């Protein structure tokens, strides 16, 4: 689950996650996709680059 807002600057970033995941999964450059989605601040970009989807891994144990 991606955070709704950036921890540092407070910009809403969750609305771009699905598009980012789809486009990078198709092989597009991550930096180009983030530029296109308007994620220009390094604090917002780090959340996208460092995010790991753990929901599917943890869900069977609940």
C-alpha positions as CSV (number, residue, x, y, z in Angstrom):
1,X,0.0,0.0,0.0
2,X,1.5,3.3,-1.1
3,X,1.2,6.2,1.2
4,X,-1.5,8.8,0.2
5,X,0.9,11.7,0.7
6,X,4.7,12.2,0.6
7,X,6.1,12.0,4.1
8,X,8.4,15.0,3.5
9,X,6.5,17.6,1.4
10,X,2.9,16.4,1.8
11,X,2.1,16.2,-2.0
12,X,-0.6,13.7,-2.9
13,X,1.2,10.8,-4.7
14,X,-1.1,7.8,-4.3
15,X,-3.1,8.7,-7.4
16,X,0.0,8.1,-9.6
17,X,1.0,4.7,-8.3
18,X,-1.1,2.4,-10.5
19,X,0.0,4.3,-13.7
20,X,3.6,4.1,-12.6
21,X,3.4,0.4,-11.8
22,X,1.7,-0.3,-15.2
23,X,4.1,1.7,-17.3
24,X,7.3,0.4,-15.6
25,X,6.0,-3.1,-15.9
26,X,5.8,-2.6,-19.6
27,X,9.5,-1.7,-19.7
28,X,9.4,2.1,-19.7
29,X,12.2,4.0,-17.9
30,X,11.3,4.7,-14.3
31,X,12.8,8.2,-14.4
32,X,10.9,9.1,-17.5
33,X,7.6,7.8,-16.1
34,X,8.0,9.8,-12.9
35,X,8.8,12.9,-14.9
36,X,5.7,12.4,-17.0
37,X,3.5,11.9,-13.9
38,X,4.7,15.1,-12.3
39,X,6.9,13.6,-9.6
40,X,9.8,16.0,-9.8
41,X,10.8,16.3,-6.1
42,X,13.3,13.7,-4.9
43,X,11.4,13.1,-1.7
44,X,8.3,11.9,-3.7
45,X,10.5,9.9,-6.2
46,X,12.2,8.0,-3.4
47,X,8.9,6.7,-2.1
48,X,8.1,5.3,-5.6
49,X,11.6,3.8,-6.0
50,X,11.8,2.2,-2.6
51,X,8.2,1.0,-2.2
52,X,7.7,-2.8,-2.0
53,X,4.3,-4.4,-2.3
54,X,3.9,-6.6,0.8
55,X,0.1,-6.8,0.9
56,X,0.0,-10.0,-1.2
57,X,2.7,-11.6,0.9
58,X,1.1,-10.8,4.3
59,X,-2.6,-11.3,3.4
60,X,-2.6,-15.2,3.6
61,X,-1.6,-15.0,7.3
62,X,-4.4,-12.8,8.5
